[in-house]
Structures are given as structure tokens and as C-alpha cells.
Amino acid sequence: MPVSKIRDILGIFYLGTTGVLGAYIILFQETMLLPIAAKDATSAFQIIIPTFVAQLTLIFRWIADPPTNHDAATSFPSWAILGPPFLVLLILGATIALLITDAGSQMAGGQIFKNSVTFCVSLLGATSVIIIARVFGSGTD
Amino acid sequence: MPNCRSMLICALLGHWRSGMTSPPSSAHLRDAENPISRWCPRSIKRLVISVLSIFVVMLAGPAAAASVQSTSEDQRPVPTICEEAISQESDPIMLVNLHAGQCKDYDAVSADRQMFLLDTVHDKYAQSSRQTHAIRPGPPPVASSEIERRRITDPTSGKSRVGLIPYPPPEDALPGRWTYEFLVNRVPPSRRQIVLNELGTFVLSRMYSLEPSKEERTDEEPYVFNGDYRARYVCVFDLTVQEVLAGIYIEKWLKQTVGSPKRLWAECSINTDENWHPTREPSNLFQPIALETTSDLYLFSVEVRPQWGGGGNIDHFEGRIFDLTRCAHLDACYARVMARFTSELTAAFAAPPLGARRETRPRPPGQLRFKRAFQLSNVLRGFRGPYYELSTYSLFAWQGPNENFIGGDHRTMARLFANDVKFKQHVFLQVSQGLQVSVGADGNYEEPKPQQYEAYNRAVEIAVRLAVARTTRALNGKVVNNVGIIIR
């Protein structure tokens, strides 16, 4: 997979996820679309946003000042690029769908959402973050 | 014998002393300054105490004289706990452990009789650690605007309840005219962080130390017995908010301490049922644990002092509901009205939005209890959510005279008006509600917001008025100003 495509995928994923998830938590906490207490929502927000924003900073710093010869081919397998974002979107989507379906009637929604978000952040920290450092770092050209 | 004599003298001097721990009536607390403090110059007061000390030396020896001097608390500087007395362990059994002769600010007698509330509370908290409960009642309302908004009244006057009143441990009986009193102790700066860390363990405190409420143990009258329990929890008050500071009666201690007040840790209590489900608003009696100012940190201890004792009563007043002055046979009329009113109340509380079922456990005459536990709140449907509620409604109905309403003091009512027909001519009702809400059934049940309280206030009022109207109509009466006038 060309490195430019990797950058596109990861850049769009981090920008979209940070923006959409952050706005979703802020706007829909303590509603039927995110039936968790405000405290839990704030905790989840504080877990996910700093990590994601740090990645966005790396990405946009690179975009603002790209090094020359930045389109060199890499040997990353496709699953390593696509897998983590796909899994994270799947987990977050499934968690939110589960919480909406349950509507707070049985499950400890706040705890589940915080755990899910923490797991996703950890997953990305162990996978995509390393790729980002590689493809958006100054040494990729 | 010298001890007995010194105790007697201390008891006599107790008349003069200000009473932060005396009976918790608002008038007393506001005007508690003793006559000597108010009217005598300090020099005269010192002279009186000196003369008495000489007198005591003649009667009981030097130890008793020291005791008399120590009762002059307005002049007594705040003692500083020495560093050695504060444990540096991470989770000590006792954080403060004073020994006689260990700290220079405490003489042998006062060191032995200090009981630090932080350690007492920590001990009780640890003992109930296995009973984990996610129900976390909020602190009792302090600001006068909040008390008025929630319509919490003092039944002895019918006026809004006063703010928070410090009250020493009532459960430990002492001989007559002796009571516990709080003492402020300064924490040395080098140990401040250790104590703050210990206090930090109580943030968002769960309830602990469930025990039968005092009424159950001491009162013989069946209508006073309500079977409630009392659970304790730790509250933290932000004293930088002026309205909060004004609502907590700690002026005396603020005069003794240095710096502007920042935070107060206190042990609060709330009536619950046997399942730890709150049944009323939190009590406005509290025990101070620690006080933080901009300059220092202070821990409260309790010591035995001569003083007067007393009691308090807190309820949420609803009002007069039936007028029985036109009934020919008052007792039969009251029984008929209450039978019908009970069934109408049960229906009104069971219907939406309250949706609370009546507890089946037999209760004393005139008392009803409705409950809606861990279910979706219909009342809060207009709010964001989904909110689940833990609601317990305690309803108390009693007969009384219209022109001289003295509220829910049932015992006083019964004794004063037992043989008076006017005592039975009007029916009053109080509704107390314990309410915690959670987003999701399995979340933390915490104190609702003022707007949510107001929604419940409206819903309860509608349900009560509806039951009164239906009862009155069923008994061929008429409703005037929300009071059901029963004709026969």
C-alpha cells in the first residue's frame, strides 16, 4: 500500500473519529442516544480526546510542512493499516448501539462505555499510533 | 471525691458557656453567646474565673482548678496537634493518637479525653466496608434559597428549616447535664497533606453505619415509631460560597481559627429503611470532621463537657387537608375519612407519573409509605435521561387544632390536647420524600438537581390534592382552598 494512501486513511480516521465521537459525547450524554451519566461521559471524553488530539497534531504538523520525497513505498501490510481503525469503529459503534437498545434499563452503561473507550484507545496506542509516527514522522521521506 | 467535686463545679460553670453543642434550636444557636461574654468586659470575666479557681483549689485541689480554667473556651487558644501524634502510615487504624504528656498543647487530662471524629468516622466507614452501596445522597441543603425551594420546614414553627447545625454524638449516653462538645485542633503544616489524603478517601462518600433511628429505641408511643433507620455519610461543603457559609452554624469555630474558610468535612445522616434506601431529606444535624482555611487545616475532636441536652425534629410540611368541624361524631368521621383517603392516596401515588406502590408492611396509625425503587422515572421524562429513581414517600397524617398548628411534634400534640375536642377537628398531612436518581438503572443513585426536585414537588402536590378532592367528593363534602370540608 502506498504511503500516501496510508496517510489518507489514518488522517481521515483520526479526524473523523475525534470530531464525531467528541461531539457525540458532548451533545448526547444523558439522552437516549447516549444513556450514561454526565460524569461517565466526561470521563470517557477525557480518556479519548487527548490521545486522539495528539495524533491529529502529528498528522497536521506533517501536512502543514511535508518533507520532500514523502511518497516512498512501504512494506506495511494492508490489515495492519485498516484493521485497528476498523475494529475501533466497530467496537464503538456496537457499544453505542447496545447502550441505545438497553436505554439504561439493565446494563451499567457508563461503566461499559468508559471501558470500551479505554480499550479502543489502548488498541490504537499499540497499533496505529506507531504507524502514524512512522508515516507522519520526519524520517519517512 | 475531688473528681466528683470538680465535676459539680464544671457543671455549674457550664451555665455560662456558649452552647454550640447545646439543643439545636435556631434561636438558641443564634443567641447562644453566654451572658458573661456579652455583657461583661473580658477582664471582669477573667477575674471571676480566677476567683472561682482559687475557690476550687480550696475545695478540690489543683487538678480541678485546671479543669475550671479549661472551661473558659473563649480564651483557650486552638491547640496544635504535635507531629508525633499523627500517624504517617498509608492506612492507619488511628490517624491521631494523643497520649498524655505527648503534645505540649494538651495537658494530661485533655489528651486522654479527646476523640477525633476523623478516626471515629473512618472506623465506622471501615466496619461497613463489605456493605457496598451505590446510593449516594447529596449533602443536606444549606443555602436558604435551596431550603425554601425544596420547601423543607421546621415543624415546630412551620417556617423554613434553618441551615446546618452541629450536633455531638447522641448515641452515647452521659450522666445528666453532661454532654459532648466539639474542640478545634490545628494540624501541624508538616502533617497537613497526610490528613488531607485521609479526608480525600471520603469524597462522594457512600453510606455507612446503619442503625435504628433514635425514635425507635426511645419512644413508647406507637404513632411516633416509624421503623426507620439512620445511615451516615460524609459531606464536604465549599465554604467559599457565601450562601453555604451563612447556612452552617460554625461562627464560633471560625472566630477561633486563622484564615478564610475553604472547606468543611462533616458527618451527615439520613433516614433510610432497612435496605439503605433513603426515606427523607438528609438531617440538618451534622458532626464536623475537619475544617480547611486559607491558612491552616483543623481537625475536630469531641470531649465531655457540662451542658444542657435537647433534641431536634425535621419534617417536610405539606399542610392541612381535612376540616372535620362539621362532623357529628368526630372519631367515626376521622376513621371514615382516613380509610377513604388511604385508598385514594394509594391510587393517586400508583398512577403516573409517580407510579409508586404502597409498602405492604404494617405501619403505625396515620402513616403510609410509598416506594418506587430502581425504576424509570416518569416524573423526569421531560428531562434528559433516561433517569431511574429511588423514591420513598413517607406520609404522616394527624389530627390537630386549626388555630394553633404546631406541626409534627406528635408527642407534644397528644399530651397537650388529648382531652380537647379541638385537637381532633382538623387533619394535617406531611409528606417526606427521599429521592436519588441515576442515569440508567445500574448507575450511581445520587442527589437530583433542583429542577428535578421541583418536578417531584409538583407531582406529589398534585397527587395529594387529587386524593383529598376524591375523598371529599366520595364523602359528600366540598373542597375549599384545597382543604376537604367533611359535612357529616
HADDOCK unambig.tbl for C-alpha pairs under 7 A between the chains (distance, minus, plus):
assign (segid A and resid 30 and name CA) (segid B and resid 384 and name CA) 5.54 0.50 0.50
assign (segid A and resid 30 and name CA) (segid B and resid 385 and name CA) 4.70 0.50 0.50
assign (segid A and resid 30 and name CA) (segid B and resid 386 and name CA) 6.79 0.50 0.50
assign (segid A and resid 30 and name CA) (segid B and resid 439 and name CA) 6.67 0.50 0.50
assign (segid A and resid 31 and name CA) (segid B and resid 384 and name CA) 5.17 0.50 0.50
assign (segid A and resid 31 and name CA) (segid B and resid 385 and name CA) 4.79 0.50 0.50
assign (segid A and resid 31 and name CA) (segid B and resid 386 and name CA) 6.31 0.50 0.50
assign (segid A and resid 32 and name CA) (segid B and resid 385 and name CA) 6.56 0.50 0.50
assign (segid A and resid 32 and name CA) (segid B and resid 386 and name CA) 6.35 0.50 0.50
assign (segid A and resid 35 and name CA) (segid B and resid 385 and name CA) 6.40 0.50 0.50
assign (segid A and resid 35 and name CA) (segid B and resid 386 and name CA) 6.22 0.50 0.50
assign (segid A and resid 35 and name CA) (segid B and resid 439 and name CA) 6.52 0.50 0.50
assign (segid A and resid 35 and name CA) (segid B and resid 440 and name CA) 6.70 0.50 0.50
assign (segid A and resid 36 and name CA) (segid B and resid 439 and name CA) 5.64 0.50 0.50
assign (segid A and resid 36 and name CA) (segid B and resid 440 and name CA) 6.65 0.50 0.50
assign (segid A and resid 37 and name CA) (segid B and resid 439 and name CA) 5.13 0.50 0.50
assign (segid A and resid 103 and name CA) (segid B and resid 386 and name CA) 6.86 0.50 0.50
assign (segid A and resid 104 and name CA) (segid B and resid 386 and name CA) 6.67 0.50 0.50
assign (segid A and resid 104 and name CA) (segid B and resid 439 and name CA) 6.78 0.50 0.50
assign (segid A and resid 104 and name CA) (segid B and resid 440 and name CA) 3.65 0.50 0.50
assign (segid A and resid 104 and name CA) (segid B and resid 441 and name CA) 5.65 0.50 0.50
assign (segid A and resid 105 and name CA) (segid B and resid 440 and name CA) 5.88 0.50 0.50
assign (segid A and resid 105 and name CA) (segid B and resid 441 and name CA) 5.30 0.50 0.50
assign (segid A and resid 106 and name CA) (segid B and resid 441 and name CA) 6.08 0.50 0.50
assign (segid A and resid 106 and name CA) (segid B and resid 442 and name CA) 6.40 0.50 0.50
assign (segid A and resid 107 and name CA) (segid B and resid 442 and name CA) 6.08 0.50 0.50
assign (segid A and resid 108 and name CA) (segid B and resid 440 and name CA) 6.77 0.50 0.50
assign (segid A and resid 108 and name CA) (segid B and resid 442 and name CA) 4.83 0.50 0.50
assign (segid A and resid 108 and name CA) (segid B and resid 443 and name CA) 5.77 0.50 0.50
assign (segid A and resid 109 and name CA) (segid B and resid 440 and name CA) 6.78 0.50 0.50
